[in-house]
């Protein structure tokens, strides 16, 4: 064994080892960078030097192609291990497409559903909202008496209008549109024969009005009434899905639902009703 000592700094600058007992060389007696990689003992290609639980140096690896060096926690050296299974794959994505899950570890960019940071666009299909929910307009300014800003329903359909009492018909046409709590009805009813007094009501409306839902019934045309009138007016009669007609007599200034019946056999009335429901 030969040791080279720097007399100026009194440190070992070189060491030729023919065989030293363990722990013979103290790191404090070696100058920095005095031992190069070329002077270290040879190892196996791909191995990494680390320390075991006892603090002794240990070589790890080599692993195989594609493996990664993984910490195994305190008390044991790291190890080369296979990488975890890959995550979900993404297909069909283009700029701004919204991604949905289509199965185990699979995602799909929806070509018909896009979001550009401002607008969400549905290219085809329908927006389906669960019952009791809707579009919330609470971000908008409000009137002083605002009670709700949730638009939670739209509906359109048909119904069969009827008059009070026994009657046969030549025509019973009813259609309606409901937006939120507002119901608009268009109706045409033709009477073949009727045998009831107080014949001023038309029922069968698709929804009952609320206690504060009085609406207006506006006749578009009427034919062969039971009496001569200057005009017909109307509204929602009660909370049971009926509307009524008042009459304005020729030369009159006040509407009235009293007096002779308005409807008779061969009468036809076409009208529209808009009212507020519960």
KENU-374815 format. One record per residue (C-alpha): residue number from 1; residue in three letters; x, y, z. Coordinates in nm, 4 decimals. Example, Ala and Ser with C-alpha at 12.3 -4.5 7.8 and 13.67 -1.06 7.14 Angstrom:
// KENU-374815
SITE   resi   resn          u          v          w
SITE      1    ALA     1.2300    -0.4500     0.7800
SITE      2    SER     1.3670    -0.1060     0.7140
END
This chain:
// KENU-374815
SITE   resi   resn          u          v          w
SITE      1    UNK     0.0000     0.0000     0.0000
SITE      2    UNK     0.1251     0.3470    -0.0859
SITE      3    UNK    -0.0192     0.6719     0.0525
SITE      4    UNK     0.0510     1.0173    -0.0979
SITE      5    UNK     0.0267     1.3074     0.1492
SITE      6    UNK     0.0124     1.6795     0.0647
SITE      7    UNK     0.2654     1.8326     0.3051
SITE      8    UNK     0.1100     2.1818     0.2802
SITE      9    UNK    -0.2388     2.0739     0.3804
SITE     10    UNK    -0.1398     1.7576     0.5619
SITE     11    UNK    -0.4092     1.5606     0.3733
SITE     12    UNK    -0.3991     1.2405     0.1724
SITE     13    UNK    -0.4095     1.3135    -0.1986
SITE     14    UNK    -0.3527     0.9630    -0.3288
SITE     15    UNK    -0.4004     0.6113    -0.2119
SITE     16    UNK    -0.2889     0.2838    -0.3705
SITE     17    UNK    -0.4574     0.0031    -0.1857
SITE     18    UNK    -0.3217    -0.3476    -0.1775
SITE     19    UNK    -0.5669    -0.4407     0.0933
SITE     20    UNK    -0.7055    -0.2371     0.3869
SITE     21    UNK    -0.9243    -0.3509     0.6743
SITE     22    UNK    -1.2788    -0.2107     0.6809
SITE     23    UNK    -1.3095     0.1466     0.8108
SITE     24    UNK    -0.9337     0.2041     0.7920
SITE     25    UNK    -0.9747     0.5225     0.5804
SITE     26    UNK    -1.1564     0.8108     0.7488
SITE     27    UNK    -1.3277     1.0457     0.5050
SITE     28    UNK    -1.1866     1.3393     0.6965
SITE     29    UNK    -0.8340     1.2464     0.5864
SITE     30    UNK    -0.9191     1.2489     0.2145
SITE     31    UNK    -0.9228     1.5639     0.0071
SITE     32    UNK    -1.2373     1.6419    -0.1879
SITE     33    UNK    -1.2477     1.4779    -0.5312
SITE     34    UNK    -0.9342     1.2760    -0.4528
SITE     35    UNK    -1.1046     0.9534    -0.5638
SITE     36    UNK    -1.2417     0.9528    -0.9187
SITE     37    UNK    -1.4967     0.7192    -1.0731
SITE     38    UNK    -1.2136     0.5444    -1.2537
SITE     39    UNK    -1.0629     0.4506    -0.9150
SITE     40    UNK    -1.3852     0.2935    -0.7812
SITE     41    UNK    -1.4370    -0.0809    -0.7910
SITE     42    UNK    -1.6067    -0.2066    -1.1051
SITE     43    UNK    -1.9755    -0.2893    -1.0965
SITE     44    UNK    -2.2528    -0.4251    -1.3186
SITE     45    UNK    -2.3871    -0.2181    -1.6032
SITE     46    UNK    -2.7148    -0.0543    -1.5029
SITE     47    UNK    -2.6711    -0.0862    -1.1265
SITE     48    UNK    -2.7232     0.2087    -0.8916
SITE     49    UNK    -2.5367     0.2464    -0.5599
SITE     50    UNK    -2.7592     0.3206    -0.2599
SITE     51    UNK    -2.7704     0.2197     0.1088
SITE     52    UNK    -2.9550    -0.0546     0.2924
SITE     53    UNK    -3.1315    -0.0397     0.6294
SITE     54    UNK    -2.7973    -0.0787     0.8093
SITE     55    UNK    -2.6442     0.2132     0.6239
SITE     56    UNK    -2.4157    -0.0058     0.4183
SITE     57    UNK    -2.3721     0.0620     0.0483
SITE     58    UNK    -2.5614    -0.1703    -0.1813
SITE     59    UNK    -2.5992    -0.1976    -0.5579
SITE     60    UNK    -2.9547    -0.1975    -0.6950
SITE     61    UNK    -3.0496    -0.3361    -1.0304
SITE     62    UNK    -3.0087    -0.3527    -1.3121
SITE     63    UNK    -3.3769    -0.3572    -1.3990
SITE     64    UNK    -3.5308    -0.4499    -1.7318
SITE     65    UNK    -3.6364    -0.2257    -2.0166
SITE     66    UNK    -3.9428    -0.0219    -1.9248
SITE     67    UNK    -3.9082    -0.0652    -1.5484
SITE     68    UNK    -3.8844     0.2343    -1.3179
SITE     69    UNK    -3.6898     0.2946    -0.9970
SITE     70    UNK    -3.9398     0.2968    -0.7132
SITE     71    UNK    -3.8990     0.3903    -0.3491
SITE     72    UNK    -3.9901     0.0987    -0.1226
SITE     73    UNK    -4.0031     0.3147     0.1881
SITE     74    UNK    -3.7740     0.3555     0.4850
SITE     75    UNK    -3.5716     0.0518     0.5873
SITE     76    UNK    -3.5060    -0.0911     0.2431
SITE     77    UNK    -3.3302     0.0249    -0.0712
SITE     78    UNK    -3.5261     0.1358    -0.3784
SITE     79    UNK    -3.6033    -0.1222    -0.6444
SITE     80    UNK    -3.6655    -0.1441    -1.0158
SITE     81    UNK    -4.0296    -0.2374    -1.0745
SITE     82    UNK    -4.2736    -0.2580    -1.3598
SITE     83    UNK    -4.4629     0.0637    -1.4196
SITE     84    UNK    -4.8231     0.0727    -1.3047
SITE     85    UNK    -5.0887    -0.0075    -1.5613
SITE     86    UNK    -5.1560     0.2859    -1.7919
SITE     87    UNK    -5.4489     0.5163    -1.7206
SITE     88    UNK    -5.7596     0.5730    -1.9272
SITE     89    UNK    -5.7137     0.6112    -2.2995
SITE     90    UNK    -5.8630     0.9081    -2.4798
SITE     91    UNK    -6.0070     0.8875    -2.8291
SITE     92    UNK    -6.2067     1.1099    -3.0616
SITE     93    UNK    -6.0963     1.4355    -2.9031
SITE     94    UNK    -6.0646     1.7614    -3.0949
SITE     95    UNK    -6.0448     2.1236    -2.9866
SITE     96    UNK    -6.3042     2.2139    -2.7202
SITE     97    UNK    -6.4761     1.8740    -2.7128
SITE     98    UNK    -6.6093     1.7703    -2.3731
SITE     99    UNK    -6.4693     1.4345    -2.2579
SITE    100    UNK    -6.6931     1.1637    -2.1110
SITE    101    UNK    -6.6138     0.8215    -1.9660
SITE    102    UNK    -6.7227     0.5416    -2.1995
SITE    103    UNK    -6.6049     0.2371    -2.0034
SITE    104    UNK    -6.3259     0.0997    -1.7901
SITE    105    UNK    -6.0115     0.3074    -1.8545
SITE    106    UNK    -6.1643     0.4668    -2.1645
SITE    107    UNK    -6.2653     0.8255    -2.2411
SITE    108    UNK    -6.4276     0.9755    -2.5487
SITE    109    UNK    -6.4267     1.3303    -2.6803
SITE    110    UNK    -6.7896     1.4154    -2.7598
SITE    111    UNK    -6.8067     1.5744    -3.1049
SITE    112    UNK    -7.1584     1.7098    -3.0375
SITE    113    UNK    -7.0727     1.8654    -2.7006
SITE    114    UNK    -6.8178     2.1462    -2.6992
SITE    115    UNK    -6.7104     2.4190    -2.4574
SITE    116    UNK    -6.4864     2.7042    -2.5718
SITE    117    UNK    -6.4420     2.8632    -2.2305
SITE    118    UNK    -6.7547     3.0779    -2.2689
SITE    119    UNK    -7.0299     2.8850    -2.4466
SITE    120    UNK    -7.1415     2.5253    -2.4053
SITE    121    UNK    -7.2773     2.3983    -2.7380
SITE    122    UNK    -7.4942     2.0895    -2.7835
SITE    123    UNK    -7.4681     1.9969    -3.1518
SITE    124    UNK    -7.7514     1.7442    -3.1550
SITE    125    UNK    -7.9800     1.5669    -2.9098
SITE    126    UNK    -8.1612     1.7236    -2.6150
SITE    127    UNK    -8.0739     1.8727    -2.2790
SITE    128    UNK    -8.2554     1.6538    -2.0233
SITE    129    UNK    -8.3193     1.8106    -1.6828
SITE    130    UNK    -8.4339     1.6055    -1.3845
SITE    131    UNK    -8.7786     1.6739    -1.2427
SITE    132    UNK    -8.7803     1.9605    -0.9952
SITE    133    UNK    -8.4774     2.1251    -1.1535
SITE    134    UNK    -8.4361     2.3724    -1.4372
SITE    135    UNK    -8.2481     2.6781    -1.5567
SITE    136    UNK    -8.1527     2.9133    -1.2734
SITE    137    UNK    -8.1579     3.2847    -1.3624
SITE    138    UNK    -8.0493     3.4036    -1.0174
SITE    139    UNK    -7.7474     3.5826    -1.1701
SITE    140    UNK    -7.9803     3.8349    -1.3367
SITE    141    UNK    -8.1233     4.1500    -1.1788
SITE    142    UNK    -8.4543     4.1070    -0.9948
SITE    143    UNK    -8.7804     4.2876    -0.9508
SITE    144    UNK    -8.8826     4.3918    -0.6029
SITE    145    UNK    -9.1359     4.1106    -0.5664
SITE    146    UNK    -8.9214     3.8301    -0.7065
SITE    147    UNK    -9.0127     3.4867    -0.5648
SITE    148    UNK    -8.8392     3.2443    -0.7992
SITE    149    UNK    -8.5851     3.2558    -1.0819
SITE    150    UNK    -8.5973     2.8869    -1.1731
SITE    151    UNK    -8.7465     2.7943    -1.5112
SITE    152    UNK    -8.8327     2.4318    -1.4407
SITE    153    UNK    -9.0875     2.3191    -1.7000
SITE    154    UNK    -9.1954     2.3325    -2.0619
SITE    155    UNK    -9.4833     2.1329    -2.2018
SITE    156    UNK    -9.7197     2.1338    -2.4949
SITE    157    UNK   -10.0125     1.9101    -2.5753
SITE    158    UNK   -10.3818     1.8742    -2.6439
SITE    159    UNK   -10.6967     1.8520    -2.4341
SITE    160    UNK   -11.0704     1.8101    -2.4915
SITE    161    UNK   -11.2830     2.1147    -2.4025
SITE    162    UNK   -11.6340     2.0574    -2.2660
SITE    163    UNK   -11.9220     2.2775    -2.1542
SITE    164    UNK   -12.1030     2.2372    -1.8243
SITE    165    UNK   -12.3803     1.9794    -1.8266
SITE    166    UNK   -12.5055     1.7472    -2.0988
SITE    167    UNK   -12.3999     1.8334    -2.4517
SITE    168    UNK   -12.3006     1.6816    -2.7812
SITE    169    UNK   -12.0473     1.8468    -3.0045
SITE    170    UNK   -11.9612     1.9182    -3.3627
SITE    171    UNK   -11.6127     2.0382    -3.2664
SITE    172    UNK   -11.3818     1.9951    -2.9649
SITE    173    UNK   -11.0293     2.1215    -3.0288
SITE    174    UNK   -10.7916     2.2206    -2.7494
SITE    175    UNK   -10.4168     2.2836    -2.7517
SITE    176    UNK   -10.1936     2.4251    -2.4822
SITE    177    UNK    -9.8388     2.5360    -2.4064
SITE    178    UNK    -9.7052     2.5518    -2.0509
SITE    179    UNK    -9.3863     2.7507    -1.9729
SITE    180    UNK    -9.3006     2.7400    -1.6058
SITE    181    UNK    -9.6294     2.8175    -1.4291
SITE    182    UNK    -9.7878     3.0069    -1.7200
SITE    183    UNK   -10.0419     2.8125    -1.9267
SITE    184    UNK   -10.1709     2.9352    -2.2627
SITE    185    UNK   -10.4666     2.7563    -2.4216
SITE    186    UNK   -10.6230     2.7878    -2.7661
SITE    187    UNK   -10.9603     2.6274    -2.8066
SITE    188    UNK   -11.2448     2.5844    -3.0546
SITE    189    UNK   -11.5711     2.4315    -2.9395
SITE    190    UNK   -11.8842     2.3723    -3.1467
SITE    191    UNK   -12.2089     2.2587    -2.9814
SITE    192    UNK   -12.4510     2.0224    -3.1522
SITE    193    UNK   -12.7075     2.0070    -2.8706
SITE    194    UNK   -12.7068     2.1283    -2.5096
SITE    195    UNK   -12.9600     2.0787    -2.2302
SITE    196    UNK   -12.8183     2.2719    -1.9347
SITE    197    UNK   -12.8893     2.6073    -1.7775
SITE    198    UNK   -12.6165     2.8561    -1.6806
SITE    199    UNK   -12.4306     2.7686    -1.9959
SITE    200    UNK   -12.1420     3.0142    -1.9711
SITE    201    UNK   -11.8563     2.7789    -1.8709
SITE    202    UNK   -11.6032     2.5815    -2.0735
SITE    203    UNK   -11.4063     2.3202    -1.8786
SITE    204    UNK   -11.1436     2.0564    -1.9379
SITE    205    UNK   -10.8495     2.2970    -1.9275
SITE    206    UNK   -10.5227     2.1024    -1.8832
SITE    207    UNK   -10.4304     2.2633    -1.5485
SITE    208    UNK   -10.6183     2.4321    -1.2671
SITE    209    UNK   -10.5378     2.7946    -1.1943
SITE    210    UNK   -10.3683     2.8982    -0.8717
SITE    211    UNK   -10.5513     3.0970    -0.6073
SITE    212    UNK   -10.3847     3.4065    -0.7542
SITE    213    UNK   -10.3946     3.2850    -1.1108
SITE    214    UNK   -10.6884     3.4663    -1.2620
SITE    215    UNK   -10.6319     3.4837    -1.6339
SITE    216    UNK   -10.8002     3.6249    -1.9419
SITE    217    UNK   -11.0123     3.4341    -2.1931
SITE    218    UNK   -11.0125     3.6191    -2.5223
SITE    219    UNK   -11.2625     3.5067    -2.7874
SITE    220    UNK   -11.1312     3.5257    -3.1425
SITE    221    UNK   -11.4671     3.4480    -3.3012
SITE    222    UNK   -11.8149     3.3358    -3.1992
SITE    223    UNK   -12.1152     3.2132    -3.3958
SITE    224    UNK   -12.4859     3.1673    -3.3250
SITE    225    UNK   -12.4944     3.2645    -2.9577
SITE    226    UNK   -12.8093     3.2364    -2.7535
SITE    227    UNK   -12.8496     3.6140    -2.7479
SITE    228    UNK   -12.7267     3.9226    -2.9245
SITE    229    UNK   -12.4143     4.0703    -2.7674
SITE    230    UNK   -12.1715     4.3420    -2.8585
SITE    231    UNK   -11.8725     4.1397    -2.7356
SITE    232    UNK   -11.7637     3.8484    -2.5195
SITE    233    UNK   -11.5115     3.8680    -2.2380
SITE    234    UNK   -11.3806     3.5856    -2.0268
SITE    235    UNK   -11.1492     3.4651    -1.7557
SITE    236    UNK   -11.0586     3.1663    -1.5426
SITE    237    UNK   -11.3726     3.0769    -1.3536
SITE    238    UNK   -11.2369     2.8925    -1.0516
SITE    239    UNK   -10.9561     2.6584    -0.9536
SITE    240    UNK   -11.0991     2.3524    -1.1282
SITE    241    UNK   -10.9784     2.3975    -1.4843
SITE    242    UNK   -11.2695     2.6022    -1.6200
SITE    243    UNK   -11.3061     2.9359    -1.7919
SITE    244    UNK   -11.6164     3.1495    -1.8219
SITE    245    UNK   -11.7636     3.4037    -2.0600
SITE    246    UNK   -11.9181     3.7371    -1.9788
SITE    247    UNK   -12.1220     3.9337    -2.2278
SITE    248    UNK   -12.1370     4.2984    -2.3177
SITE    249    UNK   -12.4813     4.3799    -2.4507
SITE    250    UNK   -12.5241     4.6105    -2.7455
SITE    251    UNK   -12.4784     4.9640    -2.6169
SITE    252    UNK   -12.3674     4.8376    -2.2768
SITE    253    UNK   -12.0655     4.9532    -2.0832
SITE    254    UNK   -12.0414     4.6724    -1.8236
SITE    255    UNK   -11.9825     4.3010    -1.8712
SITE    256    UNK   -12.2231     4.0598    -1.7049
SITE    257    UNK   -12.2535     3.6855    -1.6543
SITE    258    UNK   -12.6157     3.7128    -1.5407
SITE    259    UNK   -12.9253     3.6689    -1.7495
SITE    260    UNK   -12.9952     3.4256    -2.0341
SITE    261    UNK   -12.7389     3.1622    -2.1211
SITE    262    UNK   -12.4795     3.2475    -2.3823
SITE    263    UNK   -12.4295     2.9017    -2.5292
SITE    264    UNK   -12.6966     2.7004    -2.7081
SITE    265    UNK   -12.7262     2.4251    -2.9651
SITE    266    UNK   -12.5275     2.5191    -3.2801
SITE    267    UNK   -12.3070     2.7753    -3.0949
SITE    268    UNK   -11.9371     2.7847    -3.1772
SITE    269    UNK   -11.6712     2.9804    -2.9886
SITE    270    UNK   -11.2992     3.0066    -3.0718
SITE    271    UNK   -11.0892     3.1595    -2.7947
SITE    272    UNK   -10.7534     3.1797    -2.6139
SITE    273    UNK   -10.6885     3.1617    -2.2379
SITE    274    UNK   -10.3703     3.2510    -2.0501
SITE    275    UNK   -10.3495     3.1941    -1.6746
SITE    276    UNK   -10.1147     3.1150    -1.3878
SITE    277    UNK   -10.1259     2.7697    -1.2284
SITE    278    UNK   -10.0065     2.6399    -0.8918
END
